[in-house]
Amino acid sequence: MPKNKYVFAVCGAAVHIHTLHFSLEMLKKRTQYEIIVVTDPSRNEFPIHHDTIINIATPSEFTHHQAAIYLKTSLYKILPNDALYCYLDSDVVAVRANVDSIFDYFTAPITFCTDHCTMKAFSPTAVHDTFYDALLEKQEKLTRLYEHYWREEERQKELAGTHLQKITQLKHQFNQKRPLHASTLKNKDLLSILFSKIIYQYIYNLNILITESANRIQQLEKLHRRCFKLPLNFDLFINEQGYQYDATAEKWYGIDGTFIYEENLIVRRIEATSAFRWNRSAQQWYDESGNNISTIESDKLRQLIQYKFDLQIEDEHWQHWNGGVFLFDRSSHTFLERWHLWTMEIFKDSAWKIRDQGTLIATVWDFKLQHHPTLPIEYNLIADFYHPTLQYKGQFVFDINNNKRNIKPYFIHIYHHWGNTEWQIWNDVARLSKIE
């Protein structure tokens, strides 16, 4: 029975070494297995402090980034063949007990977790293309704007205090109380809706006959509540609770006119200071030419894989694997060797960016493993600061796509915004590291 071991492959800038040290300490507290670090010490700006280190010289012509990928994809010929290994990127953090259960999910020849986007969405970050590179630059500008105004919104929420929770509750209550005549046919009884609409039209016409225009809204509200036992006018409903709402400016005030909170602040600020426009129905950002910059998708990677490796990927929307966490043993060597050799090839090809996941996609399809079992998301939850449907509920519980799963990860992959003290996920990770 082979032993189980963890392995990191890191070299280069001090920031990567410090990240490694953090993740090492978090993992040591939660595993009974050996942890190996593979590095090129001649490149390291800061010494690695660990008891089991394998030093490997990397090609001198490589950048530090290329050297790190070289080490990662060479593990099959660096490590002894006596173990089942779990590779971890240095920014993958163990946050739960029983992380060692990951080894139970190994399926030969190799086992990865899926990424949080599809191959078409990953393509622009893997290969060069003038049009999509320009869109990525715009996306980066949008990201900087988002971060700037996100801080302003967070400060606004702090100042709003308990008012924000009360306003959210009031909006929910009003929507829950909306009568049938204001409903759509979806999941509703047709006869009930039609009857409700007829009654509403009757009291609306009656209100016109018996009231003057100045107080017609209040009188209609009274008639409506007598008939339906429910509120009709949102402004009147929230006024009764001590609030005012300016729908045009999307701003909330106290009944005395004191400003409380501006809804959709980030969107409104970005639109006011840039050419980017938010499409509410699509929930996407677009540039001045109407190009989607929230979700940038391209088929260029698939085309280059076919051109470079004479390999046809049939599913252009394939959910590709993420290279941050994977299990391997001696049965993985042929796969890993192909991945390594193809990655070294693209280092010499200017059409490709310095990444290893494009060649990982090619290797998977070359070995016909596109339907191979993958790790549960709990073993590589990618904490994307900008993920539109990733909801963090606190206490290391997540929801994605509003599926109510309550995902409780063993490993969280913090691939950007590491150390961001304005981000709750990072703060909880940092707090966990200090209390143990």
Secondary structure as a PSIPRED ss2 file (coil, helix, strand):
# PSIPRED VFORMAT (PSIPRED V4.0)

   1 M C   1.000  0.000  0.000
   2 P C   1.000  0.000  0.000
   3 K E   0.000  0.000  1.000
   4 N E   0.000  0.000  1.000
   5 K E   0.000  0.000  1.000
   6 Y E   0.000  0.000  1.000
   7 V E   0.000  0.000  1.000
   8 F E   0.000  0.000  1.000
   9 A E   0.000  0.000  1.000
  10 V C   1.000  0.000  0.000
  11 C C   1.000  0.000  0.000
  12 G C   1.000  0.000  0.000
  13 A C   1.000  0.000  0.000
  14 A H   0.000  1.000  0.000
  15 V H   0.000  1.000  0.000
  16 H H   0.000  1.000  0.000
  17 I H   0.000  1.000  0.000
  18 H H   0.000  1.000  0.000
  19 T H   0.000  1.000  0.000
  20 L H   0.000  1.000  0.000
  21 H H   0.000  1.000  0.000
  22 F H   0.000  1.000  0.000
  23 S H   0.000  1.000  0.000
  24 L H   0.000  1.000  0.000
  25 E H   0.000  1.000  0.000
  26 M H   0.000  1.000  0.000
  27 L H   0.000  1.000  0.000
  28 K H   0.000  1.000  0.000
  29 K C   1.000  0.000  0.000
  30 R C   1.000  0.000  0.000
  31 T C   1.000  0.000  0.000
  32 Q C   1.000  0.000  0.000
  33 Y C   1.000  0.000  0.000
  34 E E   0.000  0.000  1.000
  35 I E   0.000  0.000  1.000
  36 I E   0.000  0.000  1.000
  37 V E   0.000  0.000  1.000
  38 V E   0.000  0.000  1.000
  39 T E   0.000  0.000  1.000
  40 D C   1.000  0.000  0.000
  41 P H   0.000  1.000  0.000
  42 S H   0.000  1.000  0.000
  43 R H   0.000  1.000  0.000
  44 N C   1.000  0.000  0.000
  45 E C   1.000  0.000  0.000
  46 F C   1.000  0.000  0.000
  47 P C   1.000  0.000  0.000
  48 I C   1.000  0.000  0.000
  49 H C   1.000  0.000  0.000
  50 H C   1.000  0.000  0.000
  51 D C   1.000  0.000  0.000
  52 T C   1.000  0.000  0.000
  53 I E   0.000  0.000  1.000
  54 I E   0.000  0.000  1.000
  55 N E   0.000  0.000  1.000
  56 I C   1.000  0.000  0.000
  57 A C   1.000  0.000  0.000
  58 T C   1.000  0.000  0.000
  59 P C   1.000  0.000  0.000
  60 S C   1.000  0.000  0.000
  61 E C   1.000  0.000  0.000
  62 F C   1.000  0.000  0.000
  63 T C   1.000  0.000  0.000
  64 H H   0.000  1.000  0.000
  65 H H   0.000  1.000  0.000
  66 Q H   0.000  1.000  0.000
  67 A H   0.000  1.000  0.000
  68 A H   0.000  1.000  0.000
  69 I H   0.000  1.000  0.000
  70 Y H   0.000  1.000  0.000
  71 L H   0.000  1.000  0.000
  72 K H   0.000  1.000  0.000
  73 T H   0.000  1.000  0.000
  74 S C   1.000  0.000  0.000
  75 L H   0.000  1.000  0.000
  76 Y H   0.000  1.000  0.000
  77 K H   0.000  1.000  0.000
  78 I H   0.000  1.000  0.000
  79 L C   1.000  0.000  0.000
  80 P C   1.000  0.000  0.000
  81 N C   1.000  0.000  0.000
  82 D C   1.000  0.000  0.000
  83 A E   0.000  0.000  1.000
  84 L E   0.000  0.000  1.000
  85 Y E   0.000  0.000  1.000
  86 C E   0.000  0.000  1.000
  87 Y E   0.000  0.000  1.000
  88 L E   0.000  0.000  1.000
  89 D C   1.000  0.000  0.000
  90 S C   1.000  0.000  0.000
  91 D C   1.000  0.000  0.000
  92 V E   0.000  0.000  1.000
  93 V E   0.000  0.000  1.000
  94 A E   0.000  0.000  1.000
  95 V C   1.000  0.000  0.000
  96 R C   1.000  0.000  0.000
  97 A C   1.000  0.000  0.000
  98 N C   1.000  0.000  0.000
  99 V H   0.000  1.000  0.000
 100 D H   0.000  1.000  0.000
 101 S H   0.000  1.000  0.000
 102 I H   0.000  1.000  0.000
 103 F H   0.000  1.000  0.000
 104 D H   0.000  1.000  0.000
 105 Y H   0.000  1.000  0.000
 106 F C   1.000  0.000  0.000
 107 T C   1.000  0.000  0.000
 108 A C   1.000  0.000  0.000
 109 P C   1.000  0.000  0.000
 110 I E   0.000  0.000  1.000
 111 T E   0.000  0.000  1.000
 112 F E   0.000  0.000  1.000
 113 C E   0.000  0.000  1.000
 114 T E   0.000  0.000  1.000
 115 D C   1.000  0.000  0.000
 116 H C   1.000  0.000  0.000
 117 C C   1.000  0.000  0.000
 118 T C   1.000  0.000  0.000
 119 M H   0.000  1.000  0.000
 120 K H   0.000  1.000  0.000
 121 A H   0.000  1.000  0.000
 122 F H   0.000  1.000  0.000
 123 S H   0.000  1.000  0.000
 124 P H   0.000  1.000  0.000
 125 T H   0.000  1.000  0.000
 126 A H   0.000  1.000  0.000
 127 V E   0.000  0.000  1.000
 128 H C   1.000  0.000  0.000
 129 D C   1.000  0.000  0.000
 130 T H   0.000  1.000  0.000
 131 F H   0.000  1.000  0.000
 132 Y H   0.000  1.000  0.000
 133 D H   0.000  1.000  0.000
 134 A H   0.000  1.000  0.000
 135 L H   0.000  1.000  0.000
 136 L H   0.000  1.000  0.000
 137 E H   0.000  1.000  0.000
 138 K H   0.000  1.000  0.000
 139 Q H   0.000  1.000  0.000
 140 E H   0.000  1.000  0.000
 141 K H   0.000  1.000  0.000
 142 L H   0.000  1.000  0.000
 143 T H   0.000  1.000  0.000
 144 R H   0.000  1.000  0.000
 145 L H   0.000  1.000  0.000
 146 Y H   0.000  1.000  0.000
 147 E H   0.000  1.000  0.000
 148 H H   0.000  1.000  0.000
 149 Y H   0.000  1.000  0.000
 150 W H   0.000  1.000  0.000
 151 R H   0.000  1.000  0.000
 152 E H   0.000  1.000  0.000
 153 E H   0.000  1.000  0.000
 154 E H   0.000  1.000  0.000
 155 R H   0.000  1.000  0.000
 156 Q H   0.000  1.000  0.000
 157 K H   0.000  1.000  0.000
 158 E H   0.000  1.000  0.000
 159 L H   0.000  1.000  0.000
 160 A H   0.000  1.000  0.000
 161 G C   1.000  0.000  0.000
 162 T H   0.000  1.000  0.000
 163 H H   0.000  1.000  0.000
 164 L H   0.000  1.000  0.000
 165 Q H   0.000  1.000  0.000
 166 K H   0.000  1.000  0.000
 167 I H   0.000  1.000  0.000
 168 T H   0.000  1.000  0.000
 169 Q H   0.000  1.000  0.000
 170 L H   0.000  1.000  0.000
 171 K H   0.000  1.000  0.000
 172 H H   0.000  1.000  0.000
 173 Q H   0.000  1.000  0.000
 174 F H   0.000  1.000  0.000
 175 N H   0.000  1.000  0.000
 176 Q H   0.000  1.000  0.000
 177 K C   1.000  0.000  0.000
 178 R C   1.000  0.000  0.000
 179 P C   1.000  0.000  0.000
 180 L H   0.000  1.000  0.000
 181 H H   0.000  1.000  0.000
 182 A H   0.000  1.000  0.000
 183 S C   1.000  0.000  0.000
 184 T C   1.000  0.000  0.000
 185 L C   1.000  0.000  0.000
 186 K C   1.000  0.000  0.000
 187 N C   1.000  0.000  0.000
 188 K C   1.000  0.000  0.000
 189 D C   1.000  0.000  0.000
 190 L H   0.000  1.000  0.000
 191 L H   0.000  1.000  0.000
 192 S H   0.000  1.000  0.000
 193 I H   0.000  1.000  0.000
 194 L H   0.000  1.000  0.000
 195 F H   0.000  1.000  0.000
 196 S H   0.000  1.000  0.000
 197 K H   0.000  1.000  0.000
 198 I H   0.000  1.000  0.000
 199 I H   0.000  1.000  0.000
 200 Y H   0.000  1.000  0.000
 201 Q H   0.000  1.000  0.000
 202 Y H   0.000  1.000  0.000
 203 I H   0.000  1.000  0.000
 204 Y H   0.000  1.000  0.000
 205 N H   0.000  1.000  0.000
 206 L H   0.000  1.000  0.000
 207 N H   0.000  1.000  0.000
 208 I H   0.000  1.000  0.000
 209 L H   0.000  1.000  0.000
 210 I H   0.000  1.000  0.000
 211 T C   1.000  0.000  0.000
 212 E C   1.000  0.000  0.000
 213 S H   0.000  1.000  0.000
 214 A H   0.000  1.000  0.000
 215 N H   0.000  1.000  0.000
 216 R H   0.000  1.000  0.000
 217 I H   0.000  1.000  0.000
 218 Q H   0.000  1.000  0.000
 219 Q H   0.000  1.000  0.000
 220 L H   0.000  1.000  0.000
 221 E H   0.000  1.000  0.000
 222 K H   0.000  1.000  0.000
 223 L H   0.000  1.000  0.000
 224 H H   0.000  1.000  0.000
 225 R H   0.000  1.000  0.000
 226 R H   0.000  1.000  0.000
 227 C H   0.000  1.000  0.000
 228 F H   0.000  1.000  0.000
 229 K C   1.000  0.000  0.000
 230 L C   1.000  0.000  0.000
 231 P C   1.000  0.000  0.000
 232 L C   1.000  0.000  0.000
 233 N C   1.000  0.000  0.000
 234 F H   0.000  1.000  0.000
 235 D H   0.000  1.000  0.000
 236 L H   0.000  1.000  0.000
 237 F H   0.000  1.000  0.000
 238 I H   0.000  1.000  0.000
 239 N H   0.000  1.000  0.000
 240 E C   1.000  0.000  0.000
 241 Q C   1.000  0.000  0.000
 242 G C   1.000  0.000  0.000
 243 Y E   0.000  0.000  1.000
 244 Q E   0.000  0.000  1.000
 245 Y E   0.000  0.000  1.000
 246 D E   0.000  0.000  1.000
 247 A C   1.000  0.000  0.000
 248 T C   1.000  0.000  0.000
 249 A C   1.000  0.000  0.000
 250 E C   1.000  0.000  0.000
 251 K E   0.000  0.000  1.000
 252 W E   0.000  0.000  1.000
 253 Y E   0.000  0.000  1.000
 254 G E   0.000  0.000  1.000
 255 I C   1.000  0.000  0.000
 256 D C   1.000  0.000  0.000
 257 G C   1.000  0.000  0.000
 258 T C   1.000  0.000  0.000
 259 F E   0.000  0.000  1.000
 260 I E   0.000  0.000  1.000
 261 Y E   0.000  0.000  1.000
 262 E E   0.000  0.000  1.000
 263 E C   1.000  0.000  0.000
 264 N C   1.000  0.000  0.000
 265 L H   0.000  1.000  0.000
 266 I H   0.000  1.000  0.000
 267 V H   0.000  1.000  0.000
 268 R H   0.000  1.000  0.000
 269 R H   0.000  1.000  0.000
 270 I H   0.000  1.000  0.000
 271 E H   0.000  1.000  0.000
 272 A H   0.000  1.000  0.000
 273 T H   0.000  1.000  0.000
 274 S C   1.000  0.000  0.000
 275 A C   1.000  0.000  0.000
 276 F C   1.000  0.000  0.000
 277 R E   0.000  0.000  1.000
 278 W E   0.000  0.000  1.000
 279 N E   0.000  0.000  1.000
 280 R C   1.000  0.000  0.000
 281 S C   1.000  0.000  0.000
 282 A C   1.000  0.000  0.000
 283 Q C   1.000  0.000  0.000
 284 Q E   0.000  0.000  1.000
 285 W E   0.000  0.000  1.000
 286 Y E   0.000  0.000  1.000
 287 D C   1.000  0.000  0.000
 288 E C   1.000  0.000  0.000
 289 S C   1.000  0.000  0.000
 290 G C   1.000  0.000  0.000
 291 N C   1.000  0.000  0.000
 292 N E   0.000  0.000  1.000
 293 I C   1.000  0.000  0.000
 294 S C   1.000  0.000  0.000
 295 T C   1.000  0.000  0.000
 296 I C   1.000  0.000  0.000
 297 E C   1.000  0.000  0.000
 298 S C   1.000  0.000  0.000
 299 D C   1.000  0.000  0.000
 300 K H   0.000  1.000  0.000
 301 L H   0.000  1.000  0.000
 302 R H   0.000  1.000  0.000
 303 Q H   0.000  1.000  0.000
 304 L H   0.000  1.000  0.000
 305 I H   0.000  1.000  0.000
 306 Q H   0.000  1.000  0.000
 307 Y H   0.000  1.000  0.000
 308 K H   0.000  1.000  0.000
 309 F H   0.000  1.000  0.000
 310 D C   1.000  0.000  0.000
 311 L C   1.000  0.000  0.000
 312 Q C   1.000  0.000  0.000
 313 I C   1.000  0.000  0.000
 314 E C   1.000  0.000  0.000
 315 D C   1.000  0.000  0.000
 316 E C   1.000  0.000  0.000
 317 H C   1.000  0.000  0.000
 318 W C   1.000  0.000  0.000
 319 Q C   1.000  0.000  0.000
 320 H C   1.000  0.000  0.000
 321 W E   0.000  0.000  1.000
 322 N E   0.000  0.000  1.000
 323 G E   0.000  0.000  1.000
 324 G E   0.000  0.000  1.000
 325 V E   0.000  0.000  1.000
 326 F E   0.000  0.000  1.000
 327 L E   0.000  0.000  1.000
 328 F E   0.000  0.000  1.000
 329 D C   1.000  0.000  0.000
 330 R H   0.000  1.000  0.000
 331 S H   0.000  1.000  0.000
 332 S H   0.000  1.000  0.000
 333 H H   0.000  1.000  0.000
 334 T H   0.000  1.000  0.000
 335 F H   0.000  1.000  0.000
 336 L H   0.000  1.000  0.000
 337 E H   0.000  1.000  0.000
 338 R H   0.000  1.000  0.000
 339 W H   0.000  1.000  0.000
 340 H H   0.000  1.000  0.000
 341 L H   0.000  1.000  0.000
 342 W H   0.000  1.000  0.000
 343 T H   0.000  1.000  0.000
 344 M H   0.000  1.000  0.000
 345 E H   0.000  1.000  0.000
 346 I H   0.000  1.000  0.000
 347 F C   1.000  0.000  0.000
 348 K C   1.000  0.000  0.000
 349 D C   1.000  0.000  0.000
 350 S C   1.000  0.000  0.000
 351 A C   1.000  0.000  0.000
 352 W E   0.000  0.000  1.000
 353 K C   1.000  0.000  0.000
 354 I C   1.000  0.000  0.000
 355 R C   1.000  0.000  0.000
 356 D C   1.000  0.000  0.000
 357 Q H   0.000  1.000  0.000
 358 G H   0.000  1.000  0.000
 359 T H   0.000  1.000  0.000
 360 L H   0.000  1.000  0.000
 361 I H   0.000  1.000  0.000
 362 A H   0.000  1.000  0.000
 363 T H   0.000  1.000  0.000
 364 V H   0.000  1.000  0.000
 365 W H   0.000  1.000  0.000
 366 D H   0.000  1.000  0.000
 367 F C   1.000  0.000  0.000
 368 K C   1.000  0.000  0.000
 369 L C   1.000  0.000  0.000
 370 Q C   1.000  0.000  0.000
 371 H C   1.000  0.000  0.000
 372 H C   1.000  0.000  0.000
 373 P C   1.000  0.000  0.000
 374 T C   1.000  0.000  0.000
 375 L C   1.000  0.000  0.000
 376 P C   1.000  0.000  0.000
 377 I H   0.000  1.000  0.000
 378 E H   0.000  1.000  0.000
 379 Y H   0.000  1.000  0.000
 380 N C   1.000  0.000  0.000
 381 L E   0.000  0.000  1.000
 382 I E   0.000  0.000  1.000
 383 A C   1.000  0.000  0.000
 384 D C   1.000  0.000  0.000
 385 F C   1.000  0.000  0.000
 386 Y C   1.000  0.000  0.000
 387 H C   1.000  0.000  0.000
 388 P C   1.000  0.000  0.000
 389 T C   1.000  0.000  0.000
 390 L E   0.000  0.000  1.000
 391 Q E   0.000  0.000  1.000
 392 Y E   0.000  0.000  1.000
 393 K E   0.000  0.000  1.000
 394 G E   0.000  0.000  1.000
 395 Q C   1.000  0.000  0.000
 396 F C   1.000  0.000  0.000
 397 V E   0.000  0.000  1.000
 398 F E   0.000  0.000  1.000
 399 D E   0.000  0.000  1.000
 400 I E   0.000  0.000  1.000
 401 N C   1.000  0.000  0.000
 402 N C   1.000  0.000  0.000
 403 N C   1.000  0.000  0.000
 404 K C   1.000  0.000  0.000
 405 R C   1.000  0.000  0.000
 406 N C   1.000  0.000  0.000
 407 I E   0.000  0.000  1.000
 408 K C   1.000  0.000  0.000
 409 P C   1.000  0.000  0.000
 410 Y C   1.000  0.000  0.000
 411 F E   0.000  0.000  1.000
 412 I E   0.000  0.000  1.000
 413 H E   0.000  0.000  1.000
 414 I C   1.000  0.000  0.000
 415 Y C   1.000  0.000  0.000
 416 H C   1.000  0.000  0.000
 417 H C   1.000  0.000  0.000
 418 W C   1.000  0.000  0.000
 419 G C   1.000  0.000  0.000
 420 N C   1.000  0.000  0.000
 421 T C   1.000  0.000  0.000
 422 E C   1.000  0.000  0.000
 423 W C   1.000  0.000  0.000
 424 Q H   0.000  1.000  0.000
 425 I H   0.000  1.000  0.000
 426 W H   0.000  1.000  0.000
 427 N H   0.000  1.000  0.000
 428 D H   0.000  1.000  0.000
 429 V H   0.000  1.000  0.000
 430 A H   0.000  1.000  0.000
 431 R H   0.000  1.000  0.000
 432 L H   0.000  1.000  0.000
 433 S H   0.000  1.000  0.000
 434 K H   0.000  1.000  0.000
 435 I H   0.000  1.000  0.000
 436 E C   1.000  0.000  0.000
